[in-house]
Amino acid sequence: MSNVLMQVFKGVIIVSFLIYTLQCFTVLLASEEKKIKIYKQQVGTIFFIQLMTFSVLYTNTKEIGVLIIYVFQIILLVFISEAYRFVYKDLSRELLNNVLMFIMIGLVVLTRIDIKYAIKQMVYIGIISLVCLFVPLIIEKFKYFNKLGIIYAAIGIGLLGLVFVIGKEHYGAKNWIQIGGFEMQPSEFVKIIYVFFLSALLEKDVTFKRVFKVSILAAIHVLILVAQKDLGSALLFFITYLFIVFVASGNFGYLFGGLSMGAVAAMVSYKLFSHVRIRVLAWKDPWSHIESEGYQVCQSLFAIGTGGWFGLGFTGGAPNYIPVVESDFIFSCISEEFGAFFAICLIIIEISCFVMFINVALKIRRRFFKLTALGLAVEYIFQVFLTVGGAIKFIPSTGVTLPLISYGGSSVISTFVLFSIIQGMYVLDKADRKKIEEELVKREVEVGDEEW
């Protein structure tokens, strides 16, 4: 009976997720009245999928803890939805709904893998969701974000350098620090400060001299990450730098020159670091090294292949055979149990978020915020690319997490802050546009009175 229930729910979940995915794009063309209706339907779909998955999970486990955590997850999602809509009435509902969907999927999958991961993730999300309620307000009220470029650079370099003093090694990279019982990855927080640093220094001055100075500071960030053997983050920082410099200057020479230097740096890293050679070896031919270097990649591919288009059904797979499945390879777990069709829809929703970020960057009038929104957009989508690409063997695994879905306090906190900053810019831009419209109306009235 439970197997039949799982198969029925599997089909319902896939169809529901497909509808949600399509709505992420159809809502862009809808009228205001229709948009409100779609937003409500999307929220309903989120809680419906959550109900379906937890019904299957409880049917298979009969653990009361599953029901308890289900209730707490509902409370958390309702709080985020209602609190943000109450505090910021002009926020982007599309973006908020996608955040809720990602959080729900992540918590559901983590509960299935190990309930302890889900509990810790809920605590991280609960704390940061409270803090981030104030992020849009800070963006709106604080007028000096674009004046602190050097300070951002100093803070970023200092935080990254702290790892050399009190750092811990995880999976070959010394990029973690421990404070009390909490472990954090400084690069996750620095990547946001890093974008602020680049945008602030390139907001008005894009002469060769300024670009050269900015490049030196950016290179220090990247080289510190390389020294820590955190090459995934180093690549993320480098690509972000490249695109912000290109957009700020409009100079294709910087873009092509940077890509050439990046290719050379990749070859040097391959020669210098043994764990890079191991990952490349595991990527090129994991089957010949299935019992050692290629084990992780092979298990990921087995899971994705076994899931097929429509998956084995929630709880039907064996995700714990994949090393680090809760973070680096959570996409493989999703593909195995929900299927490739569901996984592709998830990627499309991630892309829709990127499109929204770019839309904010294009619309916003203030150049500093425009560059910042672009930088955060590039960081976000490139991180998705690295995670998914590593899981499907498109590129070597880089140890990067899937935003808001993978387990990890540093990752989920920094990503939530990233989304909140974009929301803040969206709210700020709408407020600016309203002021301009009000001033235009006022001038028209004054001119009309004078003519009369």
Order of alpha helices (4+ residues) and beta strands (2+ residues): alpha-alpha-alpha-alpha-alpha-alpha-alpha-alpha-beta-beta-beta-alpha-alpha-alpha-alpha-alpha-alpha-alpha-alpha-alpha-alpha
